[in-house]
Amino acid sequence: MLDKKLILGVFDDGDKLLSAVTKLRQKGVEIMDCFTPYPVHNLDRAMGIKRTNLTVGAFLCGLTGFLSGLLLQFYMMTNHLNTFKSWPMIIGGKPQNYGMVPSMVPVTFELTILFTAFGIGILFFYRAKMIHGKIAQVLDLRQTDDLLLVAIEQDHLHMDRSELDGILKSNGAIEIRERNLEGTSNAKNS
């Protein structure tokens, strides 16, 4: 991955970037990635990225939190689980039975939210391979300020370079550059 040569199209407007990505995909160009300092709506669809399954992971984490909240409270508050020899709390002389479920809602809700938040965070960092201490590969420092980039691998380009430059320019690219992923760049302003 470190010896890839990229062609970068630099844009100053999200709509122009979206238009260029759509045209490139219609021509069969494989886009490696787009880098934007702010969200560009529908860019993921234009790039052909499928919907993530992190929502399923979030649901499973929330379900785990919900069940652990209920089981924890039933274990602590009732004497029906004699195998664990718990000492239930007697509050106001009320019997410990399953009719006290409404009083368990706040703790169950909070544990559901807690497990979902931490679970989805951990799943996201695992899925995105964002490990602590990993240095990000920034292709152009301006991508974090105000410019948007589309990166195309030169090896997977199935069209003439002049045709690619023409598509990028006609859709509003302010600059077209070549760059190696290892950090050296060859600027080619067109």
Contacts in CASP RR format, 6 or more apart in sequence:
PFRMAT RR
TARGET T0000
AUTHOR 0000-0000-0000
METHOD contacts of the structure
MODEL  1
MLDKKLILGVFDDGDKLLSAVTKLRQKGVEIMDCFTPYPVHNLDRAMGIK
RTNLTVGAFLCGLTGFLSGLLLQFYMMTNHLNTFKSWPMIIGGKPQNYGM
VPSMVPVTFELTILFTAFGIGILFFYRAKMIHGKIAQVLDLRQTDDLLLV
AIEQDHLHMDRSELDGILKSNGAIEIRERNLEGTSNAKNS
1 181 0 8 1.000
2 181 0 8 1.000
2 182 0 8 1.000
3 180 0 8 1.000
3 181 0 8 1.000
3 182 0 8 1.000
4 32 0 8 1.000
4 153 0 8 1.000
4 154 0 8 1.000
4 155 0 8 1.000
4 180 0 8 1.000
4 181 0 8 1.000
5 153 0 8 1.000
5 154 0 8 1.000
5 155 0 8 1.000
5 178 0 8 1.000
5 179 0 8 1.000
5 180 0 8 1.000
6 32 0 8 1.000
6 139 0 8 1.000
6 151 0 8 1.000
6 152 0 8 1.000
6 153 0 8 1.000
6 154 0 8 1.000
6 178 0 8 1.000
6 179 0 8 1.000
6 180 0 8 1.000
6 181 0 8 1.000
7 151 0 8 1.000
7 152 0 8 1.000
7 153 0 8 1.000
7 154 0 8 1.000
7 157 0 8 1.000
7 161 0 8 1.000
7 164 0 8 1.000
7 176 0 8 1.000
7 177 0 8 1.000
7 178 0 8 1.000
8 139 0 8 1.000
8 140 0 8 1.000
8 149 0 8 1.000
8 150 0 8 1.000
8 151 0 8 1.000
8 152 0 8 1.000
8 175 0 8 1.000
8 176 0 8 1.000
8 177 0 8 1.000
8 178 0 8 1.000
8 179 0 8 1.000
9 20 0 8 1.000
9 149 0 8 1.000
9 150 0 8 1.000
9 151 0 8 1.000
9 152 0 8 1.000
9 168 0 8 1.000
9 173 0 8 1.000
9 175 0 8 1.000
9 176 0 8 1.000
9 177 0 8 1.000
10 140 0 8 1.000
10 142 0 8 1.000
10 147 0 8 1.000
10 148 0 8 1.000
10 149 0 8 1.000
10 173 0 8 1.000
10 174 0 8 1.000
10 175 0 8 1.000
10 176 0 8 1.000
10 177 0 8 1.000
11 17 0 8 1.000
11 20 0 8 1.000
11 147 0 8 1.000
11 148 0 8 1.000
11 149 0 8 1.000
11 150 0 8 1.000
11 172 0 8 1.000
11 173 0 8 1.000
11 174 0 8 1.000
12 146 0 8 1.000
12 147 0 8 1.000
12 148 0 8 1.000
12 174 0 8 1.000
13 148 0 8 1.000
13 172 0 8 1.000
14 36 0 8 1.000
14 40 0 8 1.000
14 43 0 8 1.000
14 148 0 8 1.000
16 171 0 8 1.000
16 172 0 8 1.000
16 173 0 8 1.000
17 34 0 8 1.000
17 36 0 8 1.000
17 40 0 8 1.000
17 43 0 8 1.000
17 148 0 8 1.000
17 150 0 8 1.000
18 40 0 8 1.000
18 42 0 8 1.000
18 43 0 8 1.000
18 46 0 8 1.000
19 171 0 8 1.000
19 172 0 8 1.000
20 150 0 8 1.000
20 167 0 8 1.000
20 168 0 8 1.000
20 171 0 8 1.000
20 172 0 8 1.000
20 173 0 8 1.000
21 31 0 8 1.000
21 34 0 8 1.000
21 43 0 8 1.000
21 46 0 8 1.000
21 47 0 8 1.000
21 150 0 8 1.000
22 46 0 8 1.000
23 167 0 8 1.000
23 171 0 8 1.000
24 31 0 8 1.000
24 150 0 8 1.000
24 152 0 8 1.000
24 164 0 8 1.000
24 167 0 8 1.000
24 168 0 8 1.000
25 31 0 8 1.000
25 46 0 8 1.000
25 47 0 8 1.000
25 48 0 8 1.000
27 159 0 8 1.000
27 163 0 8 1.000
27 167 0 8 1.000
28 158 0 8 1.000
28 159 0 8 1.000
29 152 0 8 1.000
29 157 0 8 1.000
29 158 0 8 1.000
29 159 0 8 1.000
29 164 0 8 1.000
30 152 0 8 1.000
30 153 0 8 1.000
30 156 0 8 1.000
30 158 0 8 1.000
31 47 0 8 1.000
31 150 0 8 1.000
31 151 0 8 1.000
31 152 0 8 1.000
32 151 0 8 1.000
32 152 0 8 1.000
32 153 0 8 1.000
32 156 0 8 1.000
33 47 0 8 1.000
33 151 0 8 1.000
34 40 0 8 1.000
34 43 0 8 1.000
34 47 0 8 1.000
34 148 0 8 1.000
34 149 0 8 1.000
34 150 0 8 1.000
34 151 0 8 1.000
35 139 0 8 1.000
35 140 0 8 1.000
35 143 0 8 1.000
35 148 0 8 1.000
35 149 0 8 1.000
35 151 0 8 1.000
36 43 0 8 1.000
36 143 0 8 1.000
36 148 0 8 1.000
36 149 0 8 1.000
37 143 0 8 1.000
37 144 0 8 1.000
37 145 0 8 1.000
37 146 0 8 1.000
37 147 0 8 1.000
37 148 0 8 1.000
40 148 0 8 1.000
52 127 0 8 1.000
54 120 0 8 1.000
54 123 0 8 1.000
54 124 0 8 1.000
54 127 0 8 1.000
57 119 0 8 1.000
57 120 0 8 1.000
57 123 0 8 1.000
58 116 0 8 1.000
58 119 0 8 1.000
58 120 0 8 1.000
58 123 0 8 1.000
61 115 0 8 1.000
61 116 0 8 1.000
61 118 0 8 1.000
61 119 0 8 1.000
61 120 0 8 1.000
61 123 0 8 1.000
62 112 0 8 1.000
62 113 0 8 1.000
62 115 0 8 1.000
62 116 0 8 1.000
64 115 0 8 1.000
65 111 0 8 1.000
65 112 0 8 1.000
65 114 0 8 1.000
65 115 0 8 1.000
65 116 0 8 1.000
66 108 0 8 1.000
66 111 0 8 1.000
66 112 0 8 1.000
66 115 0 8 1.000
68 111 0 8 1.000
68 115 0 8 1.000
69 104 0 8 1.000
69 107 0 8 1.000
69 108 0 8 1.000
69 111 0 8 1.000
69 112 0 8 1.000
70 104 0 8 1.000
70 108 0 8 1.000
72 107 0 8 1.000
72 111 0 8 1.000
73 104 0 8 1.000
73 107 0 8 1.000
73 108 0 8 1.000
74 80 0 8 1.000
74 81 0 8 1.000
74 98 0 8 1.000
74 104 0 8 1.000
75 81 0 8 1.000
75 84 0 8 1.000
75 86 0 8 1.000
76 86 0 8 1.000
76 88 0 8 1.000
76 89 0 8 1.000
77 88 0 8 1.000
77 89 0 8 1.000
77 96 0 8 1.000
77 100 0 8 1.000
77 104 0 8 1.000
78 86 0 8 1.000
78 88 0 8 1.000
78 96 0 8 1.000
78 97 0 8 1.000
78 98 0 8 1.000
79 86 0 8 1.000
79 88 0 8 1.000
79 96 0 8 1.000
80 96 0 8 1.000
88 96 0 8 1.000
89 96 0 8 1.000
90 96 0 8 1.000
94 100 0 8 1.000
124 130 0 8 1.000
125 131 0 8 1.000
137 181 0 8 1.000
137 183 0 8 1.000
138 144 0 8 1.000
139 149 0 8 1.000
139 151 0 8 1.000
139 179 0 8 1.000
140 147 0 8 1.000
140 149 0 8 1.000
140 177 0 8 1.000
140 179 0 8 1.000
143 149 0 8 1.000
147 174 0 8 1.000
150 168 0 8 1.000
152 164 0 8 1.000
154 178 0 8 1.000
157 164 0 8 1.000
165 176 0 8 1.000
165 190 0 8 1.000
168 176 0 8 1.000
169 176 0 8 1.000
169 190 0 8 1.000
175 189 0 8 1.000
175 190 0 8 1.000
176 188 0 8 1.000
176 189 0 8 1.000
176 190 0 8 1.000
177 185 0 8 1.000
177 186 0 8 1.000
177 187 0 8 1.000
177 188 0 8 1.000
177 189 0 8 1.000
178 185 0 8 1.000
178 186 0 8 1.000
178 187 0 8 1.000
178 188 0 8 1.000
179 185 0 8 1.000
179 186 0 8 1.000
180 186 0 8 1.000
END
